Amino acid sequence: MSSPPPPPPSKAKRRRLLSLPAVYPCEDIAPAPLLASLLSLAADVASRRAADVDAFPVLRCGVRKAVRLAGILLAFLEEVQDAAAAAALPSSAVLGLTELHVAMQKLRFLLADCARRGARLWVLVNAGMVASELRLVLGSVAAAMDALPRSVAEASVEAGELARVVSEQAWRAPVRPDGADERAARSVRSILDQFKDGVAPDADDVRRVLRRVRVGSWSDCSEEIAFLESEICARLDAGDENSNDVLVMNSLMTFLLYCRVVLFDHIDASKSQPAAAAAPAAARCPEWIRPEALQCPITLDLMTDPVTVSTGQTYDRASITRWMKAGCRTCPVTGERLSTADLVPNTVLRGIIERMLLINGVTLPEPSAAGGGGHRHGAVANTAVPFGPAAAGAARLAVAHIVAQLSRGSTEERRKATSEARKLSKHSVFYRACLVDANAVPWLLCLLSSTDAAVQDNAVASLLNLSKHPAGRTAIVEVGGVGLVVDVINVGAKAEAQHNAAAVLFYLSSNSPDSAEEIGRIPEAIPTLVQLIRDGAYRGRKNAMVSLYGLLQSAANHGRAIAAGAVSALAALLLSADRDDLAGDSVALLARIAEQPSGAAAVLSQPGLVARLAEALAASSASSSRSARDHSVSLLASLCRHGGAKVVAVLGRMPGLMASLYSIVADGGSPQTSKKARALLNEIHRHYEVAPPPPASSASSDAGGDRVVRVL
């Protein structure tokens, strides 16, 4: 009997900032290896240079004393090690050395948190707690020194003197927040109170706070925001959504967002060019890596959680997970059948992406253990209300500044404002509502005609995000923005702008059939989408097909789509597509078009298309793609219904079609699809005067599907 498989390795928990976990050495450890480990630990702590104010912008005096004390402790331990070379350390030294080891672990964590880039504002507002923790750690060092045996503490004359200095300084070190820290923290609280009242704070007061924590650029603000958001998500994952920390962190995050939007005039590409130039080769993206290799082949977005499938292709986890949940079991790039649904994290590629982003001031989100793909936490992205009144006030003030820059700013100011609008509208439902309420939509629509490619690209991406909000869709339609969006599909400066504009039409058409009909009345709307389906790149075709599918929910648009050549474009794509998802989308659109008699006639007029549909049905059955199978059956049923006996006769003569339909009736389709498949089989049998198909799950046929056995 085979042994059960080992349990999957558990994911290491992320250490929460300002938490100081420590591992106690085992009880039976010998003094010598414990001393060697303690020496290494003390050397690491002492190597930190507290004199570097940029590294420790908060609690500078306390940190300086702690690092200096670690240096003296290191000198003492070296004296003890030299003495131990002549005489072994007594076992009674283990207790004191263990306590020193634990204290130095905590001190190392505390100093790392104080120096961590991105966490500086959070450390500032918690300076009192940090000082208290530092006092406790230094007290532990003093207690551990007193617990050392006299033979160890006075192993030599120098060791005795150093031991007394360490003990005295550890006990007497006055560790408290610096005066400048306390003033800056009070300023932060005052600014947050002003945000609650909807009042913009004095810019000089804000800049003083930022100078204290060494936040001096747009990218520094972004780094702080990314850190706070990751901490909020970690607490939400832990079920601490009602904790005060989440409220304070969100207020600080919007404070920094306000600073980024209002105080910094331009978006810096990196923190400092000299620092980037001095970075080691391992911290830069290798020159042999093509930028497109870092993009997910499905969404063409930068991968945040790259995973590899069984064919060896790499995708973003969220994208490939959605692909497989839709019933697709083939590799989107190669078309090969996936032998397993396992997703293997591509840690090498993630490391390259992470280093590249960090150099440019962006923090890559943590990968999701549940397969979420490292995307923004759902509780953050889907919330329609902020975490507290200060956050709401800061967000509305930042949005008001963005709209003012959109309306009357220079080209450079509009470039930054549209970039900020794009980021905020993607962040959460709340920011989308703020932008719509601040009347950002009309100004973004005006900027669709900008000659600056970046402004246009950011504007259409912002509108795409806003069109996901009901009020945003209403605002775009009410100000007559549909035609402007269609123009971008035609003449957008960047392919990405054209693709995003096509996606906007999908969200606008999703309101109701009336909205879809209104969009269809615009002369260029449907022909533009058809042209993008015919000539566009992969992502453009996908967005255009989805948008056209939404417009076809209005029966009035069927004739417009046929007149625009949609059937021939989709037929060409189906006959030549080397990607299963594009072929499946083509069948779905043709099925909707064929619901009307004129649409069915247009489909039947395309040479070789019906035979290709039968092949597509057999392929969808083999690949277990339920959606493709359902649409194929619906399309064939519509063609029979509107095409009559001639179409039925053609279908009856197609090899393999009967077997595919029987398979669907037996166990391969949804109830509605199975019903349509049975209806098709009945029509074919009646035409050829063959017995009707048996009930579902009781059907059987020979290998060719020509001889039917009735099961009563």
Disulfide bonds with the S-S distance in Angstrom:
none
